């Protein structure tokens, strides 16, 4: 008796459309422009992000970072102490991941996989200077820049209908190489 009931319930669940159960429908192909717009919205509304590097033992290491404003090309810039672990890790393995999310408002997230380069250029550092660095004696000798060139952008943005695939749970992603 339970088996036919379960089959009928499943059949109803799959065939119901226009309701909350319609999430079982296949995800439509992602529109590149929509994903780019949706990703920029989340990034621009997020003050901090997570930067993931890989240490010398092959373990991922994440830390909270305050990126410079991200431009249209999704190149991400950070400043950090030249003696930091992340600088050593990037020099050893430049493959990184940056994660932006607003979990308070549940808007979605952006995950950018890319290649990082440590930039030791004092003129560029001075041009990108943040006001609060004035309180750090010798900041020009302490900081270096990290530049991340994106390879792929994965985005969930509920406002724009960018959700996980209901079957595979894979999020919409585009290549930017």
C-alpha positions as CSV (number, residue, x, y, z in Angstrom):
1,X,0.0,0.0,0.0
2,X,2.8,2.4,0.8
3,X,4.6,1.8,-2.5
4,X,1.7,3.0,-4.8
5,X,1.1,6.0,-2.6
6,X,4.8,7.0,-2.8
7,X,4.8,6.6,-6.6
8,X,1.6,8.7,-7.0
9,X,3.0,11.4,-4.7
10,X,6.2,11.5,-6.7
11,X,4.3,11.7,-10.0
12,X,2.3,14.6,-8.7
13,X,5.4,16.3,-7.4
14,X,7.1,16.0,-10.8
15,X,4.0,17.1,-12.8
16,X,2.9,20.1,-10.7
17,X,3.9,23.3,-12.4
18,X,3.6,26.9,-11.4
19,X,4.0,26.0,-7.7
20,X,7.0,25.7,-5.4
21,X,7.5,22.2,-6.7
22,X,8.4,23.3,-10.1
23,X,12.1,23.4,-9.0
24,X,12.3,19.9,-10.3
25,X,12.4,21.3,-13.9
26,X,15.7,21.3,-15.6
27,X,17.7,24.5,-15.3
28,X,17.8,26.6,-18.4
29,X,21.2,27.6,-19.9
30,X,22.6,30.7,-18.1
31,X,22.7,34.0,-19.9
32,X,26.3,35.3,-19.7
33,X,25.2,38.9,-19.4
34,X,22.8,38.1,-16.6
35,X,25.4,36.2,-14.7
36,X,27.9,39.1,-15.1
37,X,25.3,41.6,-13.9
38,X,24.2,39.4,-11.0
39,X,27.8,38.7,-9.9
40,X,28.7,42.4,-10.0
41,X,25.7,43.2,-7.8
42,X,26.7,40.8,-5.1
43,X,30.4,41.9,-5.2
44,X,29.5,45.6,-5.1
45,X,27.3,45.1,-2.1
46,X,29.9,43.0,-0.2
47,X,32.6,44.7,1.9
48,X,34.7,41.6,2.7
49,X,35.4,38.4,0.9
50,X,37.2,35.2,1.5
51,X,40.5,34.5,-0.3
52,X,41.5,30.8,-0.6
53,X,45.1,29.8,-1.2
54,X,46.9,26.5,-0.9
55,X,49.6,26.0,1.6
56,X,52.9,24.0,1.2
57,X,51.1,20.9,2.5
58,X,48.4,21.2,-0.2
59,X,45.8,22.3,2.4
60,X,43.4,25.2,1.5
61,X,43.8,28.3,3.6
62,X,41.0,30.9,3.8
63,X,41.1,34.4,5.2
64,X,38.9,37.4,5.2
65,X,40.0,40.2,2.8
66,X,38.9,43.7,2.0
67,X,39.3,44.0,-1.8
68,X,39.6,47.2,-3.8
69,X,36.5,47.9,-5.8
70,X,36.2,45.3,-8.5
71,X,36.0,46.6,-12.1
72,X,34.0,45.3,-15.1
73,X,36.8,42.8,-16.0
74,X,36.5,41.1,-12.5
75,X,40.2,41.5,-11.8
76,X,40.5,41.5,-8.1
77,X,43.1,43.5,-6.2
78,X,44.1,43.2,-2.5
79,X,46.9,44.8,-0.4
80,X,48.7,42.7,2.2
81,X,51.9,42.5,4.2
82,X,54.7,41.3,2.0
83,X,55.7,38.8,4.8
84,X,52.2,37.2,5.0
85,X,51.6,33.5,4.5
86,X,49.3,34.3,1.6
87,X,52.1,35.9,-0.3
88,X,54.3,32.8,0.1
89,X,51.4,30.5,-0.8
90,X,50.6,32.5,-3.9
91,X,54.2,32.5,-5.0
92,X,54.3,28.7,-4.6
93,X,50.8,28.1,-6.2
94,X,49.1,31.0,-7.9
95,X,45.7,29.2,-8.2
96,X,43.2,30.9,-5.8
97,X,39.5,31.2,-5.2
98,X,37.7,34.3,-4.0
99,X,34.3,34.1,-2.4
100,X,31.8,36.9,-2.0
101,X,28.5,36.4,-0.1
102,X,25.8,38.3,1.8
103,X,24.5,35.7,4.2
104,X,22.5,38.1,6.2
105,X,20.2,39.0,3.3
106,X,20.5,35.7,1.5
107,X,21.1,37.2,-1.9
108,X,23.4,34.6,-3.2
109,X,27.2,34.3,-3.7
110,X,30.0,34.7,-6.2
111,X,32.9,32.4,-6.4
112,X,35.8,33.4,-8.7
113,X,38.6,30.9,-9.5
114,X,41.7,32.6,-10.9
115,X,45.4,33.1,-11.0
116,X,47.1,35.4,-8.5
117,X,50.2,37.4,-8.9
118,X,52.1,39.3,-6.1
119,X,52.9,42.8,-7.4
120,X,55.7,44.7,-5.6
121,X,55.3,48.1,-7.3
122,X,55.5,51.0,-4.9
123,X,54.2,53.5,-7.5
124,X,51.1,51.4,-8.1
125,X,50.7,50.9,-4.4
126,X,50.8,54.7,-3.8
127,X,48.1,55.2,-6.5
128,X,45.9,52.5,-4.9
129,X,46.5,53.8,-1.3
130,X,43.7,53.6,1.2
131,X,43.2,56.5,3.6
132,X,43.6,54.4,6.8
133,X,47.1,53.4,5.7
134,X,48.3,56.8,6.9
135,X,48.1,55.4,10.4
136,X,50.6,52.6,9.6
137,X,54.2,53.8,9.8
138,X,56.2,52.7,6.7
139,X,53.2,51.2,4.9
140,X,55.0,51.6,1.5
141,X,57.6,49.1,2.7
142,X,55.1,46.8,4.4
143,X,52.5,46.2,1.7
144,X,52.5,44.5,-1.6
145,X,49.5,44.1,-4.0
146,X,47.9,40.9,-5.0
147,X,46.2,40.8,-8.5
148,X,43.8,38.0,-9.3
149,X,42.9,37.4,-12.9
150,X,39.6,35.4,-13.1
151,X,39.3,32.1,-14.9
152,X,35.7,31.3,-14.0
153,X,32.9,33.0,-12.2
154,X,30.2,30.9,-10.4
155,X,27.1,32.8,-9.2
156,X,24.0,32.2,-7.3
157,X,21.7,35.3,-7.3
158,X,18.1,34.7,-6.3
159,X,16.9,38.1,-7.6
160,X,18.1,37.2,-11.1
161,X,16.9,33.6,-11.0
162,X,20.4,32.1,-10.9
163,X,19.9,29.0,-8.8
164,X,21.6,25.7,-8.4
165,X,20.5,23.0,-10.9
166,X,17.9,21.0,-9.1
167,X,19.3,17.7,-10.3
168,X,23.1,18.2,-10.1
169,X,23.1,21.1,-7.6
170,X,25.7,22.8,-9.8
171,X,25.6,26.6,-9.8
172,X,25.7,28.7,-12.9
173,X,29.3,29.3,-14.1
174,X,31.0,31.0,-17.0
175,X,34.5,31.0,-18.2
176,X,36.2,34.4,-18.5
177,X,39.6,33.3,-20.0
